[in-house]
Amino acid sequence: KEAEEAAPAGLQLPAETTVLTVPPEPEAPPAPAEAEERLLEVLGEYEKRGEHFELGCCIYPTAPFVTAEKLTEAVGKLEAADADTLIPVVEFSYPPKRAMVIRDGMLQFGDLRYIDSRSQDLEKEYHDVGQFYCFRTEAFRQNKKLMLGKILPYVVSEMEVQDIDNESDWQIAEIKYQAMTDRDGKMQ
């Protein structure tokens, strides 16, 4: 497939910035390992052309809550930090340590060590939101993984995140999007 160079609408980038958009596969977005392979291929193609980049950013096409402001802020944070990668994360709405599982039709605590713990007393835990990844290209080439090395968190609100796996997920994303946009349809 052909890749094309085009900046996302409204994204303010320095003149020396190159944006490469790779058309997504017609089915679901690639798994992390596939995306990392494609990123390494793209960087390799630029290397062959004699073009080198200090920073890269992979934006997933299924991330409706990504804004130009968010990307600009994220890149600025990575540039100012001693980190290899910046990853948007969101706090779990309920501590995973208190998770339950269904085994043989019966409900069980996943980890009995936390059966008497109060959710507010447990350490906050976060998960990747799958919107975008900003990274230092040299560290990425060495690690070959975006989630290795020194990772800077970019904490976002639950209102800005929705994993879309089914129709009800899509409906929730639409509700969140409507709540986040003004009357002119612009993200607030």
Secondary structure, 3 states (H helix, E strand, C coil): CCCEECCCCCCCCCCCCCCEECCCCCCCCCCHHHHHHHHHHHHHHHHHCCCCCCEEEEECCCCCCCCHHHHHHHHHHHHHCCCCEEEEEEECCCCHHHCEEEECCEEEECCHHHCCCCHHHCCCCEEECCCEEEEEHHHHHHHCCCCCCCEEEEECCHHHCCCCCCHHHHHHHHHHHHHHECCCCCEC
